[in-house]
Structure formats: C-alpha cells, structure tokens
Amino acid sequence: MICEQHYLACLAQASYLIVDERTHTAVVVDPRRDVDVYVARAAELGATIRHVLLTHFHADFAAGHLELAARTGAAIGLGSAARPQFPHRAFAHGEELVLGDVRLRCLHTPGHTPESVCWLLFDDATSTTEPHAVLTGDTLFVGDVGRPDLLASVGVTAEDLAGRMHDSLRDVLAPLPDATRVLPGHGPGSMCGRALGPETTSTIGRERAGNWAFAPRTRADFVRELAGGLSAAPAYFAHDAGFNKTGHATLDAVLERALVPLTRARIDELQRAGAQVLDVRDPETFDRGHLPGSLNVGLDGTFATWAGVALDPARPIALIAPVGREREAVVRLGRIGFDHVVGFLAGGGESLVGTTGLAQAARYDPAQLAQRLARGGVLLVDVRADGEWAAGHVAGARHVSLVTLAARAHELPRDVELCIVCAGGYRSSVAASHLRARGFTNVTDVRGGMNAVRAAPSGLAIEAGAGASCSAQPR
C-alpha cells in the first residue's frame, strides 16, 4: 500500500492519495479542486484513480470530487447521512470499500457536521485486523477537534453537534488501537478548529493521551467547552459548504471563461455595474497606486482564506495581477468556490504605473504611528484574531477581527482617521482596502504590523487581555 499526504499550506488542508499496489487501484480522500497533482502522481505510480471519498461537506475549501470524477471517471463516495446533489455511493457505518489488499471502512462520526465520517484504512498485506490509519477529516485533528458551530444558519445548534462529537470520539475513535495513525483533514492555521497542533499527522495513542477532547469529563462539560468561546467563522464558509453539496462547473471550465484579458476601461465599466475589482499585488505596490475601490489581497500570503473574507461570492470579480500570475489567482479563488472571475487587466498591475486616476494609501512605520497617535484624531483598529489580540495589543486600540469586519464596519467612526494594524501588514492591507471600498475616506495601515511595533522602540504601550476593546475611543 502507498498512502501519501498532499498538504496545501495556504489553506492548511490535507488530502490523501492511497494506492493498492497489487491492483494498481487508487482512491483520493478529500481532494482539493485543482486535481492535476493527484492525476500526475497516480500516473507516476502506475495506478488508476477509481474512487474519490469525502469525509463531509467542507466549509473552508471547494473539494475536487467533481473534477476527479470528470477527469478520471472516479466514483464519488460519502457517508449515508450526506445528501449531495450529484451521483454518489452512500456508505453505511461499517461498510467497506475494497481496492484489493487495501480496504477503507466508513465510520460515521457526526460532530463537526451531521454527515461527517472517518475512513479507517487497512492494509491486508500487513494485517487483516489491525488498522493502519484513520483518515479523520475535520472530526479529529492533532491536538484538537472540529468546531461544531458552522451550521447554525440552517438550524443545527453548536450544542447539538458538540454532544454528537463527544459520542463519536468516545464510541468510535477512542477504542481504536494506539498505533493507528491519525491522518486529519487540516493542520495548524485552519479555522475549522481552535488550537490545532503544529504537526499534520499523529496516532490514536498520542491523541488519547494529549488531546484535550479525550480528557475525562462529563458529556455536558464537553459540550460546554467545545461549543463555548468560539471565534467567528468566515462568512464564505456557508457558501463553500453549500457549494460542495451541489453539482457545479469544474475548475477547467472556470479557467476557460475567466482567463480573458480586459482593458482598464472595461474594468471601470464592470466596476460601475457592480463587479468587485480584486488587486492581488503585494500591499506596498498596491498602496503606491491602485484603482479606486479595489480590494487588495496579495497572492504571496494566505490568499484564498482572506479573499473569501473580503469578497462577495455572488458578485463578478475583475482581477488585477502581476503579469503571468493571472491563472494562479483564478485557481486559488477556485479552491474556495469563488468562480465568478470575468477577466483580468491586460498588461497586469504593471500597466497601471504612471497612469492617471489612481488612488494611493499611506502606511506608517511604528515611530510614525506613535507620532500620529500622539497628535490625536486617529483610531487604531486591530484586525487580528481574538487570541492574538488577547496576547498583546496597543493600548487604546479597538479590536475588530478581519473575519468580522464586513459585519461590523458600521461600528467604526467615519469622522476620524482609521489606522489598521495586524500581525505583519498583510491582513491590514486587506482590511484597509475593504473599508475604502465601503466608502471610508481616511484609512491607513501599519507597515510590518504588531511584529514591527514590538521590535521597534516606538514608545507605544502594549497591554494584554481581552479588555473592553470594542468601546475604545479615538485618540
């Protein structure tokens, strides 16, 4: 048996290619949408992809099951509690998919979602009774479990799913042998959990000993701990969960209609008609000159996640990208199901240099920030996550995480300068461009973010704890 993890760092997402070496049959579990990597690797191994399995309807990325089915003819499999709108095989709890010496047994493990399953992997050439691994999707991570609150919009409570997660862990996963490898669907940085460990694989024995979710506690206490204190999930998660249930265009079809060069005049026309202009250049380049009202999410960062936060999935998207990186931008948007790209600026962002009608934006280094705060009339807005804010922030700042900014922008004043800060200067540019696109006229951000503030002798006071950040006033 060959079992490979394919890890996509920008989404902290893991998928798996499994090959039965006797029959040369392959299965892919939880594929990303750009499936060339699996097709090419299977060919290198002399194997044919005949099956693609999902652990659940993913919320943080668009899975590649339809792409693999279209490309290879692979049959799609899910747990029997799933109700997708495409042809598939529904696996009952305990039902197996047999490739030859390799078997995958479906284990129903509701908790992250009602239809969540794990796939217990056996290599019969080694042992017919001891499992080699369990592919846990978003049920069990290294050091954590999947969050239970992503279906509140459709009437499924976090408390109900947390209770079901407790039962799945206790009754289905905890009894597995200590040596069983844990192959999760995500690694550190994923928003599908709260405190994922730094590694991307583990064992049942290690998780039973060290994962907080396996510690002895009552069901009620587990539910309280898992369902309480969850930070807001990105709004695009609801879009992706629905997207993964439906039949939709493949990424190849999306690329064909998206990779169309547009003139600047045409982009201006599309923007006036309601399209979003997405500029994927780095923040420094963007701030030196960009189209008014455009959003900045740099390709050289955690692009897909923050594009999903900043953009509306229902509205057309016109791209401004460095020459030669247009396809990359469309693919990475496609990984989260943002398929409404209508074209890209011909000549790339480089063609804007020296032209008229551009907007510019200021960025402060820590010393400049301190001077600006001392003069007054500016509110420092910290867009980092809750845990980052609690670990230390500039005294007097207001906390509005980037994930919640779209919903909370109305809370921010329009009669003072808003200066945005994050950890390193990437998310602050996303947030600042978002606010400008919403009509805020005086928005700046901090070059290098809190990392630079901590490293420089600026004299800015840093305080820790949650505090009463939402009621802070401009200084």
N, C-alpha and C positions, 0 to 999 in steps of 0.2 A: 504494500500500500504506500502511496505517496499522499501526504497531506501537507499542503502549503498555505500559509497565511499571506494574503496580499493586503498590505496596510496602506491606507491613503491618509497621510498625515494631516492634510489641510481640513479634513472632516473627522479626524481621529476615528476612522472607520475601518473595520477589518472584515474581509471576506475570505473565503476558503475554497481552494481547488483540491479535490480529492480524486485520486485515480486508483482504480483496481488494476494492478499490473498484469494479472492473468487474462482478463477480458479486454483490457485497454479501454475500459469504460470510465468516463469522468462525470463528476457532479460538481456544480458550483453552488455554494451556500452564501446567500446574502450578497450577490454581486453589486458592484457599483454600475452606473449606467454606461460608461464608456468601456465596453467589454472586450476590446481588442487584446488586452493583457491576458485574459483567460483563453481566448481562442488561439493566440500565438503560443502560449505556454503549453496548452494541451497538444498542439501540433508538434512542438519540440519533444514532448514526451511520448509521441506516437499514440495519443489517446483521442477518443471522440467524446465530446460533451453531449450526453444524452439526457441529463436531468439538471434542473435548477430548482433549489429549495429556498424558501424564505422562512425566517423564524417568526415574522409578524409583519404588519404593515408599518414600515419605518416612517418616522416623522421628521427626521433630520436630514434625510437624503432621498433622492429618487433612485430606487433599485433598478437593476438592469435585467430583470427576468424577461420582460418582453423583448428586449434587444437580443438576448441569448436565444430565446425561442425563435425569433425571426432569422437570426444568423445561422443557427445550427440545427433547428428543429427540435431542440430540447423540450421535454415535458416539464411543466411547472408544478411544484408540489407545495402545499401549505397544510397546516393543521385544520381539522374538520370544523373548528369553530369560526374560521375565516369565511367571509362571503365576498370574494372578489368578483369583478365584472369581466372576467376573461376565462377561457378554458383552463382547467387545472385539475390535479388529482388531490382529493381531500384525504388526509391521513388521520385515522383514529388514533387515540392514545395507545401506544404499544405496537402499532402497525409498522412494518419494516419495508424499506427499500433495499433490495438486494442487487448489488452490482456484479457479484462473483464471490470472491473471498471477502469483499468489503460489504458491510451492512450498516444501514443507518436506521435507527429506531426512533420514531416520533414520540416525544414526551410532552404532553400538554402541561404547560407551566404558566397559566394566566397570572397576571400581576402588573407587569408593565403595560400590557394591553390585554383585553379579554381573549384574543386569539393567539397569544404568544405560545410558542413551542420551543423546545430544545431538541437537538438531534444527537442521539447517543451513537457513537461511532465504534464499530467493531472491526477488527482485522482477524478474520477466522484463520488465516495462515499462522497467526501467533497464538490466539486463544479464542475459543468459541464462547467463553463465559465471562471473561474479564474485559470490560470496555477499554478501548484505547483512549478515547477522549469524549467530551461532551461539548457540542457547539451551542453556546448558551444565548446567542443573540443579545437582546437587551434585558434578559432576566437576571443574569449573574455576571458582574464584572469583576476585575481584580480589585478587591477591597470595597466593593460597593454593589448595589443592585439598581435596576432601572427605576426611574421615577414613575409614580403611579397617577400623575395628575394631568396627562395630556388629552384626556377625553372628556373633560368637564363640559366642553361646549356641546356635547351630544348626550349629556345627562348621566354619564358614568362618573361616580364620585371617586376622588382620590382615596378616601377611606375604604370604599368597597374593594378597589383594586389592591390597596395595601394589605388588606386582610387575605385576599387571594394569593398575593405574593408570599405572605407568611406561610400559607399552606403548601404552596409549590416548593418553597425552599425546604420545609420540614419533611414533607411527604415524598417528594420526587428527587430532589438533588442531594440532600444531606445523606441519604442512605447509600449513595454511590461509593465505590471503593476509593480510598485515599489517593491512590496513584492515578486515578482518572484525570487526564489533562483537561483543563478548562480553557476553551477557545472562545472568547467573548466577541461580541459584535463591535465593541468600541474600546478605545484606550484613553489615556489622560487627555483632558481638554474637552471631552464630549459633554454636551449639555443634556444628554439623556440620563445622566446620573448626577451625583453631587460631589463625590470625593473619590474619583477613580484613582487607583494606584498608578505608579509610573511604568509598570510592565504591561505587556499586551497578552500574556498567557500566564497560567497558574496551574494548580491542581486542586482537586476537591479537598484533599487533606489540608493544604495551606489555607484555603478559603474558610474551611470549617474552623480552623484554629485562629485565623486572624481577621476575617471579615466581620465587621460589626453586626451584619444581618444574621449571622449564625449564633451570636451570643445568646445565652439563655434569658428569656424574658417572656412575659405573657403575650398572647396574641394582641390584646388591647394596647399594651405598651409598644409593641412593634408597630402597630398601625399608627399610633400617635407619633412615634419617632420618624417613620418613613413619610407620612403624609404631612407632617408639620414643617414649617420653616423653609418651604421650597421657594427658590427664586423664580421669577417669571420665566416662562419658556418663550422663545422667539415666536412671533406671530406666524411665520411661514411653516412652522411645524404642522399646523392644522391643514394647510394647503398640501404638504407633502404626504401626510397620512391618507388624505383623500385621493391624491394623485396616484399613489401606489396601489389603490384598490381598483382603479379603472383601466380600461383599455385606452391607450393614448399613442400618439406618434412616437416612432423610435427616434433615438438621437441622430441617426443618419439622416432622417427626413428633416429634423430640426436644423441640422447644419446646412443642408442644401438650400433651405429658404432663408437662413439667417446671414449667410456669408455673401452679402450683397453690398458693394461699395455705394456710399451716399455722398452727395455734395453737402457742404455746410448749409447751403440754402435749404436743401431738402430736410436736413436735421432740424433747422429752425422751424420749418413748416410742420414737421411731425410733432415737435415740442408744443407748438401753439395748439395743435389738435389733441393734446393730452398725453403724448408719449413721454417716457422718462428718458433723460439723457444720462447714461452711465459712463463716467470717465474712469478708466482703470489704471491710469498712470500713478506714479508714486506721489505722495502728498506734497512734497516740495515742488515738484514740477507742476502739479495741479494748481497750487497756490500762486505760482508765477503768472498764470494766465489760463482761464478756462471759460467755457460757455456759461453765461449766467443761468442759474437754476439747475445746473448739472450736479449730479451726485458723484462723490469720489469714494470708490472702494478699490484700493490698489491690488493689482494681481499678485504682488510679492508679499502677500500676507494671508491671513485666514479668510480668503476671498469669498468663498461660497457662503459661509455662515453669515458674514456681515452684509453681503449683498442681499441675502434672504431677509435680513432685518431691515435694510434700508429701502428695498424695492417693493412695489405692489405687484404680485404675480399675475394680476389680471390685466395690467396695462402694458402696451407695447414698450420696448426698450431699444433705444438707439445707442450704439457703442462708440466710444472714443478710446482707442487703444494704441499703444506703440505699434509701428509697422511690423507685421509678422506675428503678432500675438492675438490677432482677432479670433482665430479658431480656438485658441486656448481659452479665451474669455467665454465664448459660446459653450464650449464643452463644460467648463466649470459651472456656468449657470445651469446648464442642462443637468448637472449632477444633483441639483436641488429642484428640478422640475420647472425652472423659470424659462419657458420655451418661446416667449413672445418677442424674441430679438428680430427686429425688422431690417437690420443692416448696420454698417459701420462707416465711420468717416474715412473717405478715401484719402490716402496720404497720411493717415494716422494722426495722433496728437501732435506730431512734429509739424504738421501743416498749419497749425494754429499760431506758431511762433511768429511774432511780428505783425500779426493781423489786428484789425480794429474790432471794437465791440466786445472785448474780453473782460471778464471780471478777475480781480485779484484778491488775495486774502493775506492777512498778517498772521505770523506765528511768533510767539515770544519765547526767548530762552529764559531760564529761571530768574536771572538777575532782572531782565526786563519785566517779567511777570511781577516780581516783588515791587518794583518801582510803580508799575501800573496799578497794583492793588493799593499801594500807599496813597496814590492820588485820588482814589475813590471813583464811584460811578461805574464799577465793573463787578459782575458776579462770576465767580469761578464755579463752573459746573463740572463735576467729576462723573464721568460716564462708565467707570469700571464696574465690575460685578460686586455684589454685596460683600463677599469675603475680602476682596481687595480693598474696598473702602474701609471695612472694619479694622483691617490690619494697619491702617495709617493713611491720613489724608490731610490736606492743608486746612488749617483752622479757618472756619468761616465759609468753606466751600459748601455747595449744595450737591447732594447725590441724586442723580437720575441715571440709572444704568442705561447703556445703549440699547439693551433689549427692550426697555420700557419707554424709550424716548418718543417714539411715534405717538403712543397713547398719552404721554404726559407733557408733550411740548406746550400745551396750553397753560401749564402751570408756571411757565417761565416768563419773566417780565420782558417787555419789548422796549422799555424806555431806558435801558442801561446796556452797556456792552456785556455780552456773554462770552466768556473765555472758557474754552473746553479743554479738559485735561483727561488723559487716560494713563496707561502704564508707559507706553513708549512712543506715542504720537501717531499711531495708525488709526485706532478707533476714534480719536478726537477729530481727525480729518473727516471720517465718515459722518460723525455726529454734526460737525460744524456745517458741512455741505448740506446735510439733511435739513438743518434749521434754516439755512439760507433759502433752500428750495421751498420751505414753508413760509417764506416772507419775512423772516427775521433779518434785519438790515445791518446789524452791528455785531458780527460774530467773529471771534478769533480763536486760536488754539495754542497749545503749549508744545513747542518743539522738544521731542525727547520725553515728554510726559513726566510722570512721577519718578521714573528712573533717573531722569536728569535733575529733577528737583532735589532728590535725596543726595545725589552725587555732588551738587554744586553748593558753595557757601553763599546761598541767597538770603539767608536770614528768615525764610518762611517757616512758620511754626507748624509742626506736624503733630496731629493728635490721633489717637486710636479709639476704636469703639464705634458702635452704630450711631450713637448720639441722636440729636434732633435735627438731622441734616436737612430734612425736607422743609424746615421752617427758617433756614438760614436766610439772611437778608443781604442785599448787595453791599459791598464795602467801598 
